[in-house]
């Protein structure tokens, strides 16, 4: 019998689907590692380039993309337990 996914896994999958659907980088190049915080209401704060792709234009584009996203509010279970959620993401 398959195990039920946790609220955290489901939330991560939602972010991944949204970002992959919307992020359209230039072909080629290395990914950029962005670190950001998701607040209870789904707003994104504290977004920074954690590891550069080696291409400043790509890094800035990825950072602007993440900062411009609106996410769903954290599920109640996560909001109560964590308050906010730090995410590391490769774009």
N, C-alpha and C positions, 0 to 999 in steps of 0.2 A: 504494500500500500504506500503510495507517495506521501511524503511529509508535506504538511501545509507550510507555505512560505510565511516568514515573519513579516510584520509591518515594515520593518526596515528594508528587507529584500524587495518587497513590492514597491516601496517608495523609490528605491534606487533604480529599479527597472523603469519606472515612469519617467524619471529624469533622463535615463539613457535613451529611451524611445523619443522623447521630446527633442533632446539635443541632436540625435542622429537624423531626425526628420528635418531639422532646421539648419544645422551647421553645414555649410557648403564651402570648404576650404579650396584654395587653388590646388590643382593636382601636384602630386609629389610632395617632397618635404617631410620633415620629421614632425611627429605630434608635439604639442605643447601641453605641459602638465599645469593645470589650473587648480588652485585650492580656493574654496569659498565656503561661506557659512550660509545655511538656510535657516531663517528665523521661523518662529511658530506660524506666522501668517503666509509663509512661502516666499517672502522677499529674500533677495540675495544680498549679502553684505560681505565685506572683507575679502573680495576677490583679488587674488594676486597670481602672477606667473610664478609657480613654484619651481619649475624646471623649464628653461627655454628650449625652443625648437632649434635655436641657432639662427633664426630668421626673425628679426625684430618686428617686421611688418606682420608676419603671421602671428607672433605672440600678441601684439597689440590688437589684432583683429579678433583673436580668440578671447582675449580678456574683455573686449567691448561686447562680444556676443554674449558671454556669460552674464555680464553686468546688465544686459538688456533683457534678460529672460524673466518671466513671471512664472513661478511654480505654484502648484497647489499647496495649500496650507499643510503643515505636518499633520499626519494622523494623530488623533487625540492621545493614543497610547504613547507615541514617540514624544509628542509635545510635553506630556506630563512627566515622562521619564527622563528625557534629555534636555528639554527646553529649547535647544537649537541643535543643528546638525552640521558638522564640518564634513565637507566632501572634497576628495581628491579626484580629479577627472582629467583624462587625456583627450584632447581634441586634435 
